[in-house]
Amino acid sequence: MSSSSTWKRRLAAAAILGIACVAVLSAQVQQSTTEHKGQSSQQVTVERGEVVYISGNDVVFKGENGEIRHVVVPDNAKATVDGKEITLKDLKVGMKLEKTITTTSRPKMVETVRTGTGTVVNVQPPNYATVRFEDNSVSRYKIPKNQKFMIDGQEKTAFELKPGMKITATRIVTVPVVEVSQQSQVTGSAPPPPPTPPQEGVLLIEEPAKPAPVPQPVAATPPPAPAPEPAPAKLPKTGSAMPLFGLLGLLFTGASLGIRLLRRR
């Protein structure tokens, strides 16, 4: 068999099954990583609830199924209510909110190729070999069918591989990974105004009170003339009772004279 066909066979086996052993070389571990992304998928979840309690950042919602849920809302959270963007401080009890969560999942295969020198730890011929590499990583690898190992310049099979032998190998490790991202949007509506109470009895319509008339400015007029002072009810202090005393004295004198005349008769 030619050397060219042997090299091609070894490369194909390494790419398919993950290990290919070549010669005994003292080399540092080299690594390269390749990602192969698959088709993404989306899942949309809608949660509806009514705000029943607010205290700071603590908000309690009541879901459509009657479940009570407590949520700590961050200060920068935003929602669209009746077409207007609101923040936490604008949230009111009675508002009905709807949260739409879009989850996007994108699968991908992360393929890591690492080349370096390792020491055989254990062999389970013809299928498996456990190898410790220079970075102290120990892993169990599947040996490709009919794989040959070059040990000290001699070609050996998996049955001839022994613990302690040093090999240089190319490891291909493929790990499935799923990237998940979420986007959420909150919309809602404010509570409706209270309903008009039903009419009972006669209909009365209260009219708004009329505003008081504004006083109009008037032209300045001279003050009215002062009224005459009324006459004093008492005599002025300048009056005296002496005339009255004189009149009384005169009367008493006349009376005494009349009494004397009557006695003489």
URWOUR-V952136 format. One record per residue. N is the residue number from 1. NEAR is the number of other C-alpha atoms within 12 Angstrom. Layout:
n={N,N}
near={NEAR,NEAR}
This chain:
n={1,2,3,4,5,6,7,8,9,10,11,12,13,14,15,16,17,18,19,20,21,22,23,24,25,26,27,28,29,30,31,32,33,34,35,36,37,38,39,40,41,42,43,44,45,46,47,48,49,50,51,52,53,54,55,56,57,58,59,60,61,62,63,64,65,66,67,68,69,70,71,72,73,74,75,76,77,78,79,80,81,82,83,84,85,86,87,88,89,90,91,92,93,94,95,96,97,98,99,100,101,102,103,104,105,106,107,108,109,110,111,112,113,114,115,116,117,118,119,120,121,122,123,124,125,126,127,128,129,130,131,132,133,134,135,136,137,138,139,140,141,142,143,144,145,146,147,148,149,150,151,152,153,154,155,156,157,158,159,160,161,162,163,164,165,166,167,168,169,170,171,172,173,174,175,176,177,178,179,180,181,182,183,184,185,186,187,188,189,190,191,192,193,194,195,196,197,198,199,200,201,202,203,204,205,206,207,208,209,210,211,212,213,214,215,216,217,218,219,220,221,222,223,224,225,226,227,228,229,230,231,232,233,234,235,236,237,238,239,240,241,242,243,244,245,246,247,248,249,250,251,252,253,254,255,256,257,258,259,260,261,262,263,264,265}
near={8,8,9,10,11,18,18,15,22,29,25,20,25,30,22,21,23,33,40,39,42,31,25,22,21,17,20,17,23,20,17,17,18,18,21,18,18,16,14,16,17,18,18,17,18,20,25,27,32,33,31,26,23,23,18,17,20,20,28,28,32,25,21,17,12,12,15,18,21,20,20,18,21,15,17,14,21,23,31,25,25,18,12,16,20,24,20,25,21,21,37,26,24,23,32,30,34,28,25,22,20,20,20,20,21,22,21,20,20,21,23,23,25,31,31,33,31,37,32,32,25,25,26,22,22,21,22,25,38,30,37,28,31,23,19,14,18,18,24,22,30,28,34,28,24,20,35,32,34,25,26,16,14,15,21,22,24,31,22,21,34,23,21,18,29,31,41,33,42,37,41,32,28,23,19,18,17,20,21,17,17,18,18,21,24,30,30,29,27,24,19,12,9,7,7,7,6,8,9,7,6,7,8,8,7,7,7,6,6,8,7,6,6,7,6,6,6,6,6,6,7,7,7,6,7,7,7,6,7,7,8,8,7,9,10,9,8,7,10,11,12,10,11,12,12,13,13,14,14,14,14,14,14,14,14,14,14,14,13,12,11,10,9,8,7}
